[in-house]
Amino acid sequence: MTIDRIHTSHSGSLPRTPELIAANAARTLADDGFTLERTTEFESLLASSVVDLVQWQKDAGITIPGDGEYGKAMSNSVDYGAWWTYSFQRTAGLELTDFNPILADAVISEPGAIKLTSFANRRDWTRFADAYQDPESGIQLGKNATAFPSATGPISYIGQEALASDIANLKAGLDAADVQTGFITALSPGSASRIGNDYYATEEEFIYAWADVLREEYRAIVDAGLIVQVDDPSLAENWDQITPEPSIEDYRRFTQIRIEALNYALQGLPEDQVRVHVCWGSWHGPHTTDLEFRHIVDLVLGINAGSYSFEAANARHEHEWAIWQDVTLPEGKIIVPGVVSHATNVVEHPELVAQRIERFASLVGRENVIASTDCGLGGRLHPQIATAKLEALGSGARIASNRLFENSASLI
């Protein structure tokens, strides 16, 4: 990829079309309670929808588009959350049990180990319990939650057909839009393992089992000439799910296991085709108990990836641009900061977007910045607002490019 401008991307999920949502809702659910049938009619609609989506992204000014996670449908047709729950449909050894991470604390086998509380008992959710339960607040969670399985036997990857469809659809869209490359999201071992475990002896064994499963997905995406974006919100947002609040040192040890498992899964893959996305869960809520990025940024940079995506535009994390005054970005690495937010309906002015981009470029170098969104827009914003935000992202990147690169206007 030629670095003659500020390139643009996003964090994965984009709003589905009404037709795709309706078609997904009409699919038959298998006896396991979380796998959906794949029909010729649905696959045809999915393929054409991704082709249209790639062109839409290009028209908005996105230079590194994705498939919008269109192939990662939830069992109840809602696109928010598919980044995680799609894995249930692509992994053998899982069954529905009484475990639900929304309501149940994690079960661990190591004496004295940090234990994740249920999602419902997060410190932020507890602190603002009235707000989260208020139907008028707009921040309720779990209304469309899908069923969560547990591992009841050895897990293995069975998503080859679905993944091949995702890859073929995105490549067709890239060819039709004459775009050089794009990305497909995939789950991290640490995030995948936050379901029930009735088979593996230890938490670490379970995480590494997921690494073996997901390695196949990562490799297939890379072998297709695409970028794999590994979604790992657990690195940052597990912090809020531990009660009482742990020490920073204990949490870093807890997190390091998950990073080592991810690096194990990424072994042998070209780093320039690997992007890691870190966020703080990104639900629409106060987020007052988020961990500061400065406490784990070195751990994140220890992941064997070429680029690192993180929230940097919302009101809780925008100030953290300043950590890059003290953190040295390793040579050859790229940061992918969010410069437009999924957490507000207010559409950022392109000049503000440009200023955010230039701020990062001044600290790590213009060639080491790809402008992006904080997190996925699908399911969080009205499609018209999502469109306007991507257009603001594209416009802001052009403004920044014109100021940072000579003669860039003729290249964009």
Buried (B, 14 or more C-beta within 10 A) or exposed (E): EEBBBBBBBBBBBBBBBEEBBEBBEEBEEEEBBBBBEBEEEBBEBBBBBBBBBBBBBBEBBBBBBBBBBBBBBBBBBBBBBBBBBBBBBBBEBBBBBEBBBEBBBBEBEEEEBBBBBBBBBBBBBBBBEEBBEEEEEEBBBBEEBBBBBBBBEEBEBBBEEBBEBBBBBBBBBBEBBEBEBBBBBBBBBBBBBBBBBEBBEEBBEBBBBBBBBBBBBBBBBBEBEBBBBBBBBBBBBBBBBBBEEBEBEEBBEBBEBBBBBBBBBBEEBEBBBBBBBBBBBBBBBBBEBBBBBEBBBEBBBBBBBBBBBBBBBBEBBBEBBEBBEEBEBEEEBBBBBBBBBBBBEEBBEBEBBBBBBBBBBBBBBBEBBBBBBBBBBBBBBEBEBBBBBBBBBBBBBBBBBBBBBEEBEEEB
